[in-house]
Amino acid sequence: MRSWADVKNALRGGEERVDPIRAKAAKRLDRLTTGDVLDWADAVGSGLAKALDDYRRQSTPESLLEAHQGAQSLLGVLDVLSRREA
């Protein structure tokens, strides 16, 4: 089990740098069609909602970290979709 200090360190970072989870998601999603990207976003969004619900129930560092990872992945989706619209 992770401690709160471990989670805080994992979540800490400068505003100017892009989270590695976000960048990795965007890189992988760039190869997919827009429909597939949106399907993937639906699945990740469900996982994010579950992680937040788990956090509401137990307030564990793992559920908070899982929620953070899901949120960063969804930001990667927005990055990909924004580039396609530009």
Phi and psi in degrees as a GROMACS rama.xvg file:
@    title "Ramachandran Plot"
@    xaxis  label "Phi"
@    yaxis  label "Psi"
@TYPE xy
-82.7326  152.36  ARG-2
-91.5113  164.447  SER-3
-62.5139  -33.9872  TRP-4
-64.2007  -38.5776  ALA-5
-63.3043  -41.8826  ASP-6
-67.2029  -42.8477  VAL-7
-60.4769  -40.6827  LYS-8
-66.209  -37.2033  ASN-9
-68.5967  -33.4472  ALA-10
-86.3648  -18.9088  LEU-11
-71.8312  144.158  ARG-12
175.366  161.286  GLY-13
-73.5634  152.379  GLY-14
-64.4997  -31.9053  GLU-15
-80.0239  -17.0995  GLU-16
-95.9801  148.488  ARG-17
-88.1246  134.59  VAL-18
-58.0327  136.438  ASP-19
-61.886  -31.1113  PRO-20
-65.7343  -43.4904  ILE-21
-61.5217  -46.0954  ARG-22
-65.2928  -41.4646  ALA-23
-65.1676  -43.2008  LYS-24
-61.9215  -46.2775  ALA-25
-61.3916  -41.2938  ALA-26
-63.179  -43.653  LYS-27
-70.7606  -38.0643  ARG-28
-73.5442  -21.5006  LEU-29
-57.6235  -27.3936  ASP-30
-83.6976  -10.8813  ARG-31
-94.4513  159.337  LEU-32
-70.8247  161.738  THR-33
-59.9722  -40.6589  THR-34
-60.8156  -41.5452  GLY-35
-67.7624  -36.985  ASP-36
-62.4712  -43.4502  VAL-37
-68.4946  -36.252  LEU-38
-63.0339  -42.4082  ASP-39
-64.5625  -39.6559  TRP-40
-62.5366  -38.2741  ALA-41
-59.957  -44.7332  ASP-42
-65.4333  -44.0242  ALA-43
-66.2636  -38.8363  VAL-44
-61.399  -38.763  GLY-45
-64.3691  -41.2604  SER-46
-64.3069  -38.1346  GLY-47
-64.3018  -43.9412  LEU-48
-61.8775  -40.2197  ALA-49
-65.1931  -42.8453  LYS-50
-62.4398  -40.2544  ALA-51
-68.3105  -36.1745  LEU-52
-65.7763  -41.6486  ASP-53
-60.7247  -41.4659  ASP-54
-64.5634  -38.3962  TYR-55
-60.5981  -39.3848  ARG-56
-76.5987  -42.3182  ARG-57
-122.419  -15.5316  GLN-58
50.9475  50.6382  SER-59
-94.6634  151.186  THR-60
-60.873  -34.6682  PRO-61
-63.3567  -43.1891  GLU-62
-67.6191  -35.2221  SER-63
-67.6676  -41.379  LEU-64
-66.1088  -39.8443  LEU-65
-63.5603  -39.2245  GLU-66
-64.3856  -41.2431  ALA-67
-61.8545  -44.1838  HIS-68
-63.9994  -40.4633  GLN-69
-64.5726  -41.7351  GLY-70
-64.2378  -41.2622  ALA-71
-65.3193  -37.1453  GLN-72
-64.223  -40.2134  SER-73
-66.3053  -33.8971  LEU-74
-64.6676  -34.8273  LEU-75
-61.9685  -38.5255  GLY-76
-60.3162  -46.6853  VAL-77
-63.0872  -36.8485  LEU-78
-60.7344  -46.2283  ASP-79
-64.2633  -47.2712  VAL-80
-65.2856  -36.628  LEU-81
-65.0917  -41.2783  SER-82
-64.7363  -35.6041  ARG-83
-70.1754  -27.7821  ARG-84
-83.6124  -18.8851  GLU-85
